[in-house]
């Protein structure tokens, strides 16, 4: 899937974060509980080094609760990582983030000390809403569109914590095609940059195998077809997505499927598992190695051509 990221100042944001990172005591990374792997920005781990991190699985009220538990256990296997899940149903528990920050940086707790925490996350992951709850006031602009936060800001919290907010960063290139589809399906990418039918087809294929009962119940189907495009057509017919010539309007049905996934109308769904992450990391490493080998072969070919050209000029 070719992804066209929305305009942004990724390099500027990255450089700003890199500059102040040494001053930070704790990193707070906000993930989408429906796609904990795909919503992890690889630049975060590259920039934070060995600093302790709190991984917040946000929008957990939209995700599969059993898989959210699995993801939290999975993340906490890594040294210096604490994981916590949040959703609209757990807004009152947001103070736990402050407590975790102090546990991870005990040397920065006390009357005359200030703990510095940086909060990071990809666009449209709900970072600004969390900040407002933490601050107890509106300090960050919220919205359902990606890239609402434009600049870095500092927010003073209770318990002597200074929170550094950063613009939502996407990385220049998504190497894992599956992650691209999941980011599009959950709304991390502007809808103007995605092909609804392509994303819906990927989504339907996953849901047919992972959540068949939820699909059958929502779209009133006794049986599910094996093919994703068949499901789009059958569900489209059920929903009355018909255009001229009695044709199924697959684009309209694709929009319905994606919007109902995002709003958890189909049910509480998680689009990936820890095992999928393990498997896909291996796949990405192989693709990277193949790309490097091709690049090296091209460079060698250029070198040989230049050598032959020099020989012929003599």
N, C-alpha and C positions, 0 to 999 in steps of 0.2 A: 504494500500500500504506500503510494507516494504521499507524504504529508507536507503540506505547505503551512509552516508555522505562521502565526499572526505576527505583524510587525512588533519589534521590541528592541530593547537595548541590552541584549544578553551579555555581550562582552563587557559593557560598562558596569552592569549589575555584578557580574562575576568578579571583576577587578576590585570593586568596592568591598565585596564580601571577603575576598582574599586579603585585602588590606587590614580589615578590622578583626579577622578571624583569630589572630594570636591573642587578642584581648579577651576573648570569650571564655567563659567557664563551662557552659553547657550549651549544646545545640538541641533545639526542638524541631524535629522534622514532622510536618503534617502530611499524612498519606491519606489516600481514599481507601477506606476499608473494603470497597468492592474490588479494587485493583492494587493491593499493597505493593506488589512487585513493579508493576508498570508505572505507578505514580511515584516511585523512588527516583529522584534525580541523581544519576551517577556522579554529577559534579559535586553533590553534597558530601559524599564519602571521600571524594578526592580532596576536597578543600578542608574538611574537618580534621583529618589526620586521626589521632588517637583521643580526641576530646570526647567526653561522655555525651551520649545522645539519648533523647527521649523520642521514641517513635509513636506518634499519636495516630491511631487508626480512626480517622474522622468519618462522619456519615455512617457510623456503625449501625444506626437504626434502619439503614437501607440495605445492609449487607447480611449475608448468611451468618447467624450467630455462632454456629459450630465451627465454621471456617475462620471467623474472626479470632476465636480462641486458639485455633491451630497456628495462625499467623503470629499471634502474640508470643506463644511458646517458641516458635521458630526464631523470631527476632532476638529473643532474650538468651538464646544459646551463644550469641556473640558477646564478648567481653565489653563492658561499659555501656551496654544497651538496655534500656528499660522500655517496655511497650505498654500502652494504655489505650483503651477504646472509648470513643465519644460519639454521641449522636444527640439529636434534639431531646431525646428521652433521658439523657444523662447530663444536661447542662449544669445542674446543681453540683455536680461532682468535679467541675473544672478546677477547683482549688487544689486537687490532687497533683496538678502539674507543678505548682509552687513547691509542694512537699517533696516531689521527686527531684526537682532542681536542687534543693538543699541537701538531699541525700547523696546526690551525685557529686556535689561540690561542698563537702562539709567545712573545708577550710575557708569558705567565703560566707559562713553564717555567723551572725553576731551583730551587736548594736552598732558598731562603727565600721561595718564592712558592707560592700555592695557586690551582689552576685550579678554577673552579666550573662544573659542568655540570648541567643539568636534564634529567631523562629523562621523557618524556611519551608517552602512547599511549592508544588507546581500550581499553575493557575487553576482557579475554580475548585480548589480542594476544601474550601471553607476556612481558610486561615484567618481571614479578617473577622469573621463571626466569632471565632475562638478568642481572638485578641480582645474584642469588645467585652466578652464575658469575663475574661481574666482581669481587664482593667476596671470593670464595673461601670463603664461609660462608653460612649461612641467615640472611638479614636481612629478607627480604620473603616474606610468605605467598603460596604459589602454589595454583592450583586451576583446574579446567576451567570454572568458572562465572564470568560477568562480575562486575566490581565487587568484587574481593577486597581490593585496597588501599583503605583507608578514609581515611587521613590522610597528610599530607606528612611525610617523614622525610629525615634526612641520613645518608649512608654514606661513610665515609672509605675511599678506594681507594689502591692503590699509586701511585707516580709523582706524589704531591702533588695528587691530584684529589679534590675533595669532590663527591659525587654527590647531587643533590637529587631525591628520588623524589616523584611526585605521584599522587593518585588517578586512575584511568582515567576520562577525561571523555568523555561523548557530548554532542553539541550539541543545543539544544532542539528543532530541527526539521530533518528531512532533506528538502531541497528536491527532490533527485533521487530519484524513485521507484525507479529501477534500483539505486541504492546501498542503499536500504532493503532490497530483496530480497537483495542480496549480503551485507550485514551479517547478515541473518537466517540465510542459508544456511550461512555460515561460523562462526556461533556467537557473534557479538558482542552479540547481544540474547538475553535469557533466553527459553528455549523456551516458557515460559508466556505470553509476549507475542506469539507468532507463530502464524499459521495455516499449519500444516504443508503442507496441500494446495496453498495458494496459492504458498508459497515453492518447493515441489517442482515445481510447474508451470512457474514462471519458470526454475528450475534446469535442468529437462529441456529446455526450449526452447533454452536457451543451449548445453547439451552436445550436443544433436542436431546443431547446426551447427558447433560449435567442436571437439568431440572425439568424432565419430561412431564411430571404430574402438574407442576405449576403452569406450564404452557397449555396443557390439555384443559385445565380448569378455566384459565383466563379466556381462551379462544374457543371454548365449548367444542372441543374435538374429542371423539372417542378414541381415536388412534392418531399417532403422529407419523407423518411421512419420514423416510430416511434422509431425503435431500432437503437442504435449506430452502432452495428456490421453490420447491413444491409446497413447503410450509407457508412461505410468503404468499403464494397464489391462493392456497386453500383458506388461510386466515383472512386474506384480502376479500375473498368472495363472501365469507361469513360477515365481515364488517361492512359490506356494501361498497367496497372500493372499486367501483366499475366506471369505466370511461366509455367513450363512443365505440360502437361496434361490439359491445358486450365484452370488452377487454378488461382484464384485471389491472387496476392502477397500482402497480407494484411499488412505485415511488411513494404514493400516499400510505400504503400499508407499511412500508419501511419506516416512514416517519412515525407512524403509530407505535410500531414495535420499539423503536429507540426511545421515544418519549415515555412509554409505559415502563421500560426498563429503568430509565433514569429516576422516575417518580416512585419506583417500587410498587407499581400497580400490579405487575405480574406476580410480585412477591419479593422477599428479601433474598437477593442474589449476589453472589461473589463470582467474579469472572475468572479467577485464577487461584491455584492452590500452591503451597510451598513446593510440592513435587514438580509442578509445572515450571516453577522458577528454576529449580535445579536442572531440569531437562533442557530448558530454553537457554540457560546460561552456557551449557555445553555447545548447543547449536550456534549461538552467537560467537563463541570463541572459535569454532570451526570456520564460520563465515569470515571472521576477522583474519584468521590465518591464511585462508584462501585468497582474500583480497590483498594481503601483504605479499604473498607469493607471486601473484599476478603483477603487482606493482614492481617487485624486484626483477621479474623476468623482462618487463618492458624497459626498465632502466638498463639492464644488461644488454638488451637488443640495441638500444640507442647508443650505448658505449661502443658496441662492436661496429655499428654503422659509421660512427665518427672515426673510429680507428681505420676502417676500410677507406673512408673518404680521404683521410690524411695520407694513407699509403698510395692511393691513386694519384694524388697531387704531386708526389715526389717524382 
